Amino acid sequence: MSRLLGIGACQMGTHHGDIQTNLESLARHVKSIKFYSPWVQLICAPELIIPGVSPMAAAAQEIPGPITAFCAELAREYGIYLIPGSMYEKAGDKIFNTAPVFDPQGELITTYRKMYPWRPYEKTDSGSQTITFEVQGVGIVGLCICYDLWFPEVIRDLVWKGAEIILVPTLTGTQDRKQELILSQAAAAVNQCYLVSVNGLKPGGKGQSVIVDPEGQIVQLADQLSENMMAMLDLERVTQVREYGTCGVSRAMISYFHESHRFQHQKEAYRDSSISTTIGHFVKD
């Protein structure tokens, strides 16, 4: 029995610090996706597409606030789950890189604060927990942001929470986008789930958004121009791949629990760990 999820990914550019223009641009992308593919149930945009690449203190807003009010109405108008990329969230004396999630009724159902900002360049505070949410009648969606993808523990934790598809709003304009494409395929294959990395365009991003299936195969790969990707994904395929194996042979998710041994993770401070001698000491514990 199929569990179909219509996905839309907005590969789009942004305007520095012009929040209203960026929100209106997002609305046009959503309108276009729903016009051509009315079956789309969930739409995701790139990281920091709302504030653009701008000073975070000036662009930061509280949640809920004007930005989330606009996005809530957009989700309600088109009857979709909406992840409008991410925004700078002001929370007391801290600023987070936060992705809000809205349901088809326009309700803010959860938020995710980026756990691994791109140090030392990204100055936002780090979040402390992963999040998933349910698309009613279909399945569980996991959410992380950009550099989080480089940490397999983040993806695996989302999978432990039931995620069958993982969304990764991204803003990568550096030469390591090609490695992120490899990581996207690897994360999907190792965890036997779908993964959607939605990258922004200049300034700040270089496109090449990607949708990957539970066997690590690319479903769609965007170029480096403004583009909407739409795909109908069957989450039942996640169940099938995990049960019968990638390429019919490797049942990695089941095998992980089959053996009795367990790993010990992050039990010592970074500066006391063996890896610190091979990396350096610029990271604070």
C-alpha positions, 0 to 999 in steps of 0.5 A: 500500500502506497504512502504518497507525499508530494514534495516541492522544493524552491531553489531560489535567490534572495535579496540582502536584508529585504525581508518583505521582498523575499517573502513575496518571492517565496509566495510566487514560488509556492503559487507556481508549484501549486499551479503546475502540481496541485498534488504537492502537499509539502513545500520547502525553501532554502536556508536563510531565504527570508532575511537573506545574507544580512547582519543577523541582529538587524534581521532577527525577529521573535517567533511568533512574529511578522515573518511567521504570520506571513508564512502561516497565511501562505501555508493556509492559503495553499493548504500545504505543510510549509518550511519557508527555509530558515530565519534569524530568531531572536530569543532573549539575548540569543539569536538562532538560525531557525526553521519554522514548520506550518501545517495546512491550517496555517498553524506553527507546529514546530521549529528547529534551531540549527544545531551545528552553525558553520563555525567559526563564520556563522555566529548564531547560537546553536540549538540543542535538539532534533525535531520531526513532525508528522504529515497526517496519513503519510509519515514522519518528516525530519528536519535539519539545516545545511551544515547539520548534514555533515554530522551523521549523528543528526541524521541518525537521531532523526531516523531514530525518531521515525523520520522517513524523509529528511529535509535540509534547507541549505545555503551553500555557495562554497566549493564543497557543494559537490561534497554535500551532494555526496553526503546527501546520497550517503545519508539517504543510503546509510539510513535508507530514507529519502533526503531533500537538500534545498540550496539557495542561489546567489548571493550566498548559494550555488543551487544544485538542490537534490532529491535522493531516494532510500537507496541513495539514488538521485531522483532529481538534481537542479542546475544553478538557476531559479527552479522548482523541483516537484516529486511524488515520493512513496514513503512505503518504499522506505519500509520496503528498502529497510525490510528487503535491503538496498539493492535487495541485499543490505539491510543496514537499519535492521543490522545495526540493532542485530549485534549486541555491541554498542558505541560510546559517543561524546563522553569526553570534552573535545580538548581531552579527546584524541581527535583534538590533536589532529584538528587543533584547538580553535573549537570551544568545549 
